[in-house]
Amino acid sequence: MDMLIAKDLAVSAALGGRTVPVIQELNFSLPQGKILGLVGESGAGKSMIGRTIAQLLPSGFSVSGGELMFDGQDLVRMPVETRRELLGRDIAFVPQEPLSGLNPVLTIGQQIDEHLARLNVGSRRERRERALAMLNAVHLPHGAELLGKYPHQLSGGMCQRVLIAMAFASKPKLLVADEPTTALDVTIQARIVQLIAEMQQNEGTSVIFITHDLRLAAQICDQIMVLYAGRPVEYGPARDIFARPSHPYTRCLQLANPSMSGARRGLYALPERMPGLSALSGINGCLFAPRCPNVAEACTQRKPSLVETSADHVAACIRTETTAQIAAPALAEVGAPDAGTPLLKVEGLTKTFRSDTGFFRHSLFTAVQGVSFTLHQNEFIGIVGESGSGKSTVARMLCGLERPSTGSLVIDGVDVTDGSKAAQAHQRAHVQMVFQDPQSALNPRRKVASIVTQAMEAVGEGTWAERVARAETLLSEIGLPPDAATRFPTQLSGGQKQRVNIARALCVAPNILVADEIVSGLDVSVQAQLLNLLLRLRRERHFSMLLISHDLSVVRYLCDRVLVMYRGEVVESGPTAEVFAAPQHPYTRTLLAAVPPDDPSAVWTPQPTEGEKAARTAMEANA
Amino acid sequence: MMQFLPPWMRSGRVITGLVIVAIIAICALFAPQIAPQDPNEQDLVATLLPPVWVSGGDAAHILGTDSLGRDILSRLIYGARVAMLVAFFASLGAMLLGSVLAYIAGYFGGRIDSIISRAVDVWMSFPPVVLSLILMVGLGVGLRNVILAIIVVDWTRFCRVLRSEVMVVARRDYVAAARLVGFSHWRTITREIVPATLPLLITLVSLEMGIAVIVEAILSFVGMSVSAQTPAWGQMIADTRQFIYDNPWNLLFPILAVFFAVFGFNMLGDGLRRTLDVRVTATQRV
């Protein structure tokens, strides 16, 4: 029996007086107890489908045709009261941001109680017992204690567990999970996904799983629908799609993601971006044609319809037979790190923060403890670890934004630990940082030319014309058109902003770049563009980089060596290939196990709870 | 700043405020040309005249005369001079003192921040009117001392509000980035932080102007402001207060003058806050 069926569903938006289609020709049927993965980059319309189910479309957006049958009833046309009865009871939701999904002024217990009361669960005592059982089911220990806590006292992963427990409390027939793990750490991500799968199996719930990660979807979903610009481009059994993608977009997405096993391969970086809503009507034929590597004359003539390529597997492409020919480019040759004296020598780096807890009291918190490593010219080192592991603090100390409490920092033979004026100048000339959030890292009141040549302004060098000229050279080097120089950051896309961010760091021609999570929050194809850009720059400029990332596949793709940090300490370090192939420390193993494997038929066994426990015990044993 | 021009000029509040403030400013600047009479000329034959539209009014004194037979309209127009001078210089001075300390405290943080913040706390624990009265007693009357007293009392208002805004901006990555490419502290504050806090600063100044008008009116009401020869709105209220039953009009006009001046500045400030503050405009657009 099919739980949710979409028939020619279409959503349109009123944009500046015109009506533009947002979602078109959406057809799927989700059988009971199965998981459908909606995969695509931002702007593909995947969240809009989730919102259509909840009937929470943004103002100006409306369903313009087709039907959405839930358990025999049309969700689009049913009366509001009926739908209100269904939502939260038969249809449950798990949001993207766990913290904003919970009310900050009510305790967890009050919120669960309120939800259960709505579901007509008997007396207060019964509800409390039920709440404890629910928390137990999502593997949250100390339930009784937890019920009295407020959301901000819990971690993001715990909040998400509470929300999952609440979503499953009503034994829903359908669960909509919209990127439920994007805001969480890798290790927690794996646990949450496993938890949803486990609950789904126990209850026989149908799930719509919205994600941008094709590998994750292939691992846990039964069916996958790949969306591009609001249209389904490929739909079929999950493993089949991953093993034999028929649509070029699916293939490109797959190749844009760095692999976690086997030989390292190049990344396929799709050019440009997905067309925006207003640009869609200007494209005649296949919407993907402008970016498609296999584009032919016929592709621009008419819109392709979904054709069956194998059993239950359809793709909207007229040249599906050529898809398999798309291959990853060869891995860029960057050369080995230079031998000899290291460029950067870090020894026993420790940072202790002091926070005032009262009028005369304070507490000390050690964010980084005894970190030592060396970095050679033309070498990329990755630092991995979950949030709070101290990796960003290390980055800030290397740049001079934070002064180490103890330890020493030697850059190109000069000790800069003391933070004197001369040391700072030396540090600035050699180390530059690329910040995590391009939004906050670019002054919205400055033009791009002014941002990337800020280093010239600092020394009072150059006229405005000279600065624009320098900016244009830098922009061409990082792959932006020269006319971007006179624009403001708000007029750029996320990927373009991050390029400007890199260009500013390159202005003083540093030998060391410190990059803090520079591709997190970007789409896979944009991420691939940036990673390839970094490799090209390395080849051209022969510089070194310290890459901080929670994404192990990115580190595997870019870095020669890797440092694994856990609670402020480096627990394992070595050549990337070696560490990833044979991790020694239990925490490294936990991290690696948390990443879904490349091969969807391989068994994914994140054993986080045990793994983390083991890591913790080992840490205590070492201490 | 160019990109801010269109939205704030389109705001009805800003235009209303600007028109009111402009009228008062013109009165102040061109008082000798506009005023029909000498504000200090006494006409003891025609005292306590009502306005011209009330029976017994005289066309020579459109808004009537006070107990010494001085022309109310002329005194109101001249009184705008004191009000505008105080509004302009006192708010500017309070802004300079308060914002410099706020930039230092918010940007550097730590010990210097706690010293400045504690000073503000202590300062704000004095009742403002009492503090300004004490200051006026100490300093003596005079326009310059009124301005000084308002600055000394009201700089804390700027310091406290601006400091928290500076702290938010100073934590943005682009400020760290500016330091990384070698910007000095001075350059970082003037080029990166001041532009980001300018909308708030402009708003605070316009609100402070309204407050300065009130404080000046209070001080001149109790005779602690300008000398008796200079017409001031607060003084006019004080002068006519004994004749409230004989001629209530005389009391009404200076009160209305104070009211409109403060209303104008507040409209201007509120309109600017709504159009310049990114947070408010962002939520309205959603």
Interface residues (C-beta under 8 A of the other chain):
Chain A: C399 G400 L401 A425 R428 Q432 M433 F435 Q436 D437 S440 A441 L442 N443 R445 I451 Q454 A455 E457 A458 V459 R504 C507 V508
Chain B: R172 D173 Y174 A176 A177 A178 R179 L180 V181 G182 F183 S184 R187 R191 E192 P195 A196
